[in-house]
Amino acid sequence: MSAKRFRTAFSFAGEKRDFVAQVAAILAERFGEAAILYDKFHEAEFARHDLGIYLPKLYGEQSDLVVPVLCRDYDKKRWTGWEWLHIYGLLTNADGKRVMPCRFDFAEADGLSPAAGFVELDDKPPEQAAALILERLALNEGKSKDHYTAGTAGSGEGPRASIPNNLPSLQPFFGRAEELKTIREALDPENRTWGALIDGPGGMGKTSLAVRAAYDCPLGQFQRIVFLSVKDRELDEDGERKLTGFILPGLLEMLNELARELGRPEIAKAPEDQRIRLLLDALRPAQALLILDNLESLTKDDHDQLFTFVKRLPQGCKAILTSRRRIGSGSELLILEKLDEAAALETLADLARHNPLLAKTSEAERLALYTQTGGKPLLLRWVAGQIGRGSCRTFTDALSFLRNCPSDNDPLEFVFGDLAREFIAEETGVLVSLTYFTLPAKVEHIAELTGLSEEPVETALRTLANRSLVVPDQEERRFVLVPMVAEFLRRKRPEVVAETGSRLEERAYALIVENGYQKHDCFRVIEANWPTVAAALPLFLAGPNPRLQTVCAALVDFLDFTGRWDEWLSLEQQAEAKAVAAGDHDKAGWRAYQAGWVHNLRGQADEVLSWADRAEAHWYSAQSGARERALPIRLRGLGHQLKKDYPAAIANYREALELHRSLSAESDDVASVLNELADVEWFSGDLKATEGHYRESLRIARAVGNHEGVAVCTGKLAELALDRKDWLEAQTLAREALALAERVGRQELIAGDCRRLAKALVRQGNAAEALPFARRAVEIYTRLGSPNLEAARETLRECES
């Protein structure tokens, strides 16, 4: 027995956690978790405040073998870089045999020669890495190399030799460390459950997980492992193929095959109603693990009989069941969800070793594929497997092929087809409705679109969540569709999708027109129904131009005030192109002008000037009037102001002001351009002209009932008071401006007034009162991506100091 506390200590970066977790779990089966220095086994110690001092002592004084797992930039990362300094010290102090350097991707570390004796992990599964660690421990202790590995899983991927089995070969496997841990706990003899049920949609890797868990069973836990499957087909990149051999058509034949595997073929000849009892008798001395795969193919009566069987398994026997549907009880239930990001990247890296075109893809492209396939291992492997086949050279090519693939090689049909054939009308309606939602949708939004009451919608959502076709949030109040389900439904239910789309478009159009434009008090209605409105925008963009332009005009203020600048810009750009294609130059001008305004809010001068030119060209083609001639000139003034070309900006604003006054001496436009002129006069140092124009703008805004203009000008006067260091006046004006901005609902104005009020308060020594306003300004500006964020952060720092 070792005198040190830990048999093995690991040092690794976060991206290799899944691999290390599996190696640590294998070693823990032999030595116990307490003897393996891995953070998840010793969470209390890794939470110590002096970990940076304490951890090197654990490596240097209390560990038999230290295993650094190098990856790219291992020695440059914060924690692993610190750990490496101390591990390298062991290597250079005649204690090198206690360090076993391992690495991925031929990574290097400072001070270690590329010729050092690395264990290359790229092609090794966790079992092989664990075996090598056990061999090193044995050699360090003067024992034979196979002292710890004899009779265990060694350097290959095969089963543990001492447990007879009929398991299929283990394919490359990544991730799922937590799921494997849950299954290990369920199979523990001390656990009173009969085993584990792995539930999830097709293509999620249920069978692979069950097989991997069986291979991981420790020596002596079972005397026999029996694998039986009802799966009758599988899919790879070449297409779908029928399965034979151990594939069984139903429960009766599954029981007969189990009898044969147990060496009791005579049970298959007994009366049907006696076979379960006879099999339980046969299992009593067998200490067997049963893997019963793809049970969704069984009938309900077969399900009932099967669960009667597994619930009565004798002591020492356990079962792992897999199904696409949630069935049964009394077990540890695993709802298998998508692969995590790191495991998906490892899967693609493994496939890329044998596919040169796949190897050329970037990490960003692989992450995009991970998102589009919903992290489903089967879809991930299938799409990656198309690279280099036929005309598929990129992921884009492969995803395009996925949407138009032949029936004998259709992964979406393979994954979702059997479930789709069983949908009731309510479930179909709910699923089709969700194909349009780009944001998590509430039950009431889905109910409105389906035309159903909320109760059947809730029932359908629960059923679909159980089938892993929709994903609820933690409170189960909002739901999204699993990726690729929408694509499948558009192909299989086109008429229902089209009908639902028409209903969605009409509902959203009414919401927008009735509650948009300058109806600030009604914006909360659009906000509450934003998932519905956002889902309809692609339909408006694909529909007739006049309706699209109405939608754009109605949403301008709402999108601006609520800070949805990304959506606003995207909508304006696409609607401009639609207007141009329709020969609607007037509306194309408005869309270009609004796109330029978004860029102004973001402080992007070149883009502002470019869109001003586009708007001017469109309105010239439309032979528009004085107002449309003035607006691009004002936009150009904003661009020059951002570039700090103040004389050019002043000239633009004065020209625009003259055009607006030719239409009316007092108007929203006149008030706005006076405000813009005052801004640039301030930057030019003419504070007298600045205040005069702000006050004139405020007077006109009040006269014409422009509440937004009143809020803007009041805030600007507060800013002037701050500039004069008149803190009390600034505080009064900022409070007034904030109340006006809140009433209007424009987020950018609210943030600006919060910053002004916070600054006025903190300069008067009221930091505690100022702090919440400063924090709110930073929060809003961060969300907006505003160029004013740094000024707000500076005020926040002053409040916190």
NUFI-406690 format. One record per residue (C-alpha): residue in three letters; x, y, z. Coordinates in steps of 0.5 Angstrom, whole numbers, plus 500, padded with zeros to 3 digits. Last residue first. Layout:
REM residues N
ALAXYZ...
//
This chain:
REM residues 801
SER471608489GLU464604487CYS461611485GLU467613481ARG468606478LEU460607476THR461613472GLU467611469ARG463605466ALA458609464ALA463613460GLU466607457LEU459604455ASN457611451PRO459607444SER453603445GLY453595444LEU445595446ARG446590452THR452593455TYR449600454ILE443598458GLU447594464VAL452600464ALA446605465ARG443601470ARG449600474ALA450608475PHE443609477PRO444603482LEU450607485ALA448614485GLU444613492ALA450610495ALA455615492ASN451621495GLY458626496GLN455631491ARG459629485VAL456622486LEU449625485ALA451629479LYS454623476ALA449618478LEU444623475ARG447623468ARG449616468CYS441614469ASP439620464GLY444616459ALA441609460ILE434611460LEU435615453GLU438609450GLN432605453ARG427609449GLY421607454VAL417614453ARG415614460GLU422612462ALA425617458LEU420623461ALA422620468LEU429620466ALA429627464GLU426630470ARG431626474ALA437629470LEU434636470THR434636478GLN441632478ALA444637473GLU441643477LEU444640483TRP451639480ASP452645477LYS459643475ARG458647468ASP459640464LEU454637469ALA449643467LEU450642460GLU449634461ALA442636464LEU441640458LYS442634454GLY437630458THR432635458CYS433636450VAL432628449ALA426627454VAL422633450GLY424630443GLU421624446HIS415627448ASN413631441GLY407635443VAL408640437ALA409646442ARG413641447ALA418639442ILE418647439ARG420649446LEU425644447SER429645441GLU429652442ARG432650449TYR437646446HIS439651440GLY440656446GLU444652450THR449650444ALA449657441LYS452659448LEU457653449ASP460654442GLY466649444SER466646437PHE463639441TRP458644444GLU456646437VAL456639434ASP450637439ALA447644438LEU446642431GLU443635433ASN438638437LEU436644432VAL435638427SER430634432ALA426640433VAL425642426ASP424635424ASP418635430SER415641427GLU415648428ALA417653422SER414648417LEU415646410SER421651408ARG423650416HIS425643414LEU429645408GLU433650412LEU434646418ALA437641413GLU442646410ARG444648417TYR445641419ASN450639414ALA454646415ILE455644422ALA457637420ALA462640415PRO465645421TYR465639426ASP469634422LYS470630429LYS469623425LEU462622429GLN460629427HIS461628420GLY457621420LEU451625424GLY452631419ARG451626413LEU445623417ARG442630417ILE443631409PRO440624408LEU434627412ALA433634408ARG432631401GLU426627404ARG423633407ALA424637401GLY420632396SER421626393GLN423625386ALA423617387SER430616384TYR433622388TRP429619394HIS433612392ALA440616391GLU439620398ALA438614402ARG444610399ASP448616400ALA446617407TRP447609408SER455610406LEU455616411VAL453612417GLU457606415ASP463610415ALA461614422GLN460607426GLY458610433ARG453605434LEU447609435ASN450612428HIS450605425VAL442604427TRP441611424GLY444609417ALA439603417GLN433608418TYR436612412ALA437606408ARG430603409TRP426610408GLY430611401ALA428604399LYS421606401ASP421612396HIS425607391ASP419602390GLY421599384ALA419592387ALA427589387VAL429596390ALA423595396LYS426588397ALA433590398GLU431596403ALA427591406GLN433586407GLN437592410GLU432595414LEU430588418SER437586419LEU438593422TRP432593427GLU434586429ASP441588431TRP438594434ARG433591439GLY434597444THR427597446PHE427604444ASP429603437LEU426597436PHE419600438ASP420606434VAL422603428LEU416597428ALA411601425ALA415603419CYS418596418VAL411593418THR408598413GLN414596408LEU413589409ARG406589407PRO407594401ASN413589399PRO409582398GLY412576402ALA418573404LEU420579408PHE414579412LEU414571413PRO422572416LEU419577421ALA413572423ALA417569428ALA420576431VAL412578432THR410571436PRO417571440TRP415579441ASN408578444ALA409581451GLU414586448ILE409588442VAL403589448ARG408593452PHE409598446CYS402600447ASP404606451HIS409608446LYS404609440GLN409612436TYR408607430GLY407600433ASN401597437GLU395596432VAL400595426ILE405591430LEU400586433ALA395586427TYR401584423ALA403579428ARG396575428GLU396575420GLU403572419LEU402567424ARG395564421SER399564414GLY405560417THR400555421GLU397554414ALA404553410VAL406549416VAL400544416GLU401544408PRO408542408ARG408536413LYS413532412ARG418536408ARG417542413LEU417538419PHE424535418GLU427542417ALA423544424VAL426538427MET433539425PRO434543432VAL430541438LEU424546438VAL424551443PHE419552450ARG418557455ARG414556462GLU418549464GLU421553470GLN428550467ASP426552460PRO423547456VAL426543450VAL422540444LEU423534441SER426530447ARG420525446ASN418527454ALA418534451LEU413532446THR409529451ARG409535456LEU408540450ALA402536448THR399537455GLU401544455VAL398545448PRO391541450GLU391546457GLU392552453SER386552448LEU387551441GLY388556435THR395553434LEU398560433GLU394563440ALA396556443ILE403557442HIS404564444GLU400562451VAL404556452LYS410561452ALA415561446PRO423561447LEU426565441THR426563433PHE419561433TYR417559426THR418551427LEU414552434SER408552431VAL409546427LEU411542433VAL404545437GLY400543431THR403536430GLU402535437GLU395537437ALA393533431ILE396526434PHE403525432GLU405517431ARG408517424ALA412523426LEU415519432ASP417513427GLY420519422PHE424523427VAL431520427PHE431516421GLU427521417LEU432526419PRO438522417ASP435520410ASN440516406ASP435511403SER430516402PRO435521398CYS438527401ASN435534399ARG435537406LEU441533408PHE445535401SER444542403LEU447541410ALA453537406ASP455543402THR455548407PHE459543411THR464543405ARG466539399CYS460535398SER460534390GLY460526391ARG463524398GLY469529400ILE465531406GLN459527407GLY461524413ALA461530417VAL454531416TRP453523418ARG457524424LEU454530427LEU447527425LEU448521429PRO452525435LYS446530436GLY449536438GLY443540435THR445539428GLN445546427THR449548433TYR455543432LEU455545425ALA457552427LEU462549432ARG465545427GLU466552422ALA468556428GLU474550429SER476551422THR475545417LYS481543413ALA481536417LEU474535414LEU477535407PRO483530409ASN478525412HIS481520416ARG484524422ALA478528421LEU473523424ASP477524431ALA477531430LEU470531429THR468527435GLU473531439LEU469537437ALA463534439ALA465532446ALA468539447GLU461542445ASP457538450LEU453532446LYS446533446GLU441530451LEU440523454ILE434523459LEU437518464LEU432515469GLU435511474SER430505475GLY424504478SER419506473GLY417504466ILE417508459ARG420514456ARG420514449ARG426513444SER429507448THR435504452LEU435499458ILE441498462ALA439492467LYS442489473CYS443482477GLY447481483GLN440480487PRO435477483LEU431481477ARG424482479LYS423489477VAL427487470PHE421482468THR415486470PHE418491466LEU419487460GLN411484461ASP409491461HIS413493455ASP411487451ASP404489452LYS405496450THR408494444LEU416493443SER420498438GLU421503443LEU425498446ASN431500443ASP437496447LEU436491453ILE443491456LEU443485461LEU448485467ALA449478470GLN450475477ALA448468474PRO446465480ARG439468480LEU439469473ALA436462471ASP431462476LEU429469473LEU429466466LEU424460469ARG419466471ILE420470465ARG419463461GLN412461464ASP407464461GLU410463454PRO410455455ALA417452455LYS421451449ALA425457449ILE427455456GLU430449453PRO436454451ARG439455458GLY446456456LEU445464459GLU446466452ARG440461449ALA435464455LEU437471453GLU435469446ASN429466448LEU427472452MET428477446GLU424472441LEU418473446LEU419481447GLY420482439PRO423482433LEU430481435ILE437484432PHE442479435GLY444477427THR440482423LEU440489421LYS437493415ARG441499412GLU441506412GLY446510408ASP453511406GLU454516412ASP452511417LEU445509419GLU442503423ARG436498422ASP432493426LYS433495433VAL430490438SER437489441LEU440484446PHE447485450VAL448480455ILE454481460ARG456475465GLN460474471PHE458481474GLN461486479GLY468482479LEU472486475PRO469493474CYS464495469ASP467500464TYR465496458ALA458496460ALA458503461ARG461504454VAL455499451ALA450503454LEU453510452SER453507445THR446505445LYS443511447GLY448515442MET443521441GLY441519434GLY434517435PRO431521441GLY432520448ASP431515454ILE437511458LEU434507463ALA438505468GLY439499473TRP434495478THR434500483ARG436498490ASN443501490GLU448497494PRO450493488ASP452499484LEU449499477ALA445505478GLU451509481ARG455507475ILE450509470THR450516474LYS457516473LEU457514465GLU452520464GLU456525468ALA462523463ARG458523457GLY464526453PHE467522447PHE467515444PRO470512438GLN466505437LEU466499442SER465493439PRO458490440LEU457486446ASN456479447ASN459478454PRO464474458ILE467478464SER474477465ALA477480459ARG474487460PRO471489454GLY475491448GLU478498446GLY485497447SER491498451GLY488494457ALA481493460THR483489466GLY485482467ALA492484469THR493491469TYR495493476HIS501488476ASP502488469LYS508492469SER511487474LYS513491481GLY518495483GLU514501485ASN515506479LEU514500475ALA507499478LEU505506478ARG507506470GLU503500468LEU497503472ILE498510468LEU498506462ALA492502463ALA488509465ALA491512458GLN488505454GLU481506458PRO481513456PRO481512449LYS488513445ASP489516438ASP490523440LEU493521447GLU501521446VAL505519452PHE510524452GLY518522453ALA521528452ALA523529445PRO520536444SER524538450LEU520541456GLY522548459ASP516551457ALA510546455GLU509543448ALA503540445PHE503534440ASP496535438PHE494532445ARG499530451CYS501526456PRO507527461MET508522467VAL511525473ARG514521479LYS519518474GLY522525474ASP524526481ALA531528480ASN530535481THR528537474LEU522533473LEU519535480GLY521542478TYR517542472ILE511540476HIS511546480LEU512551474TRP506547471GLU501548476TRP502555475GLY501555468THR495550469TRP492555473ARG492561469LYS493558462LYS500559458ASP503552460TYR497549457ASP497553451ARG495547446CYS494541450LEU498538456VAL495532460PRO500533466VAL500526470VAL503526477LEU505519480ASP505517487SER502524490GLN503527497GLU509531497GLY510535490TYR503534487LEU499536494LYS504541495PRO503544489LEU496545490TYR496548497ILE500555495GLY495556489LEU489553493ASP490558498HIS482560498ARG480553498ALA475551493PHE479545490GLU480542497ALA472542498GLU471539491HIS476533492PHE473528487LYS471533482ASP478536482TYR482530481LEU487528485ILE485520485ALA486516492ALA480519495GLU476516489GLY477509490PHE484505488ARG481500483GLU474504481ALA478510482LEU483509476ILE477508471ALA473514474ALA480518473VAL481516466GLN473518464ALA474525468VAL481526464PHE477525457ASP471530459ARG476535462LYS480536456GLU478543454GLY478545462ALA486545462PHE489539466SER493537472PHE492530474ALA494527481THR495519481ARG496514487PHE494520492ARG495520500LYS502518500ALA505512504SER503507498MET500500500
//
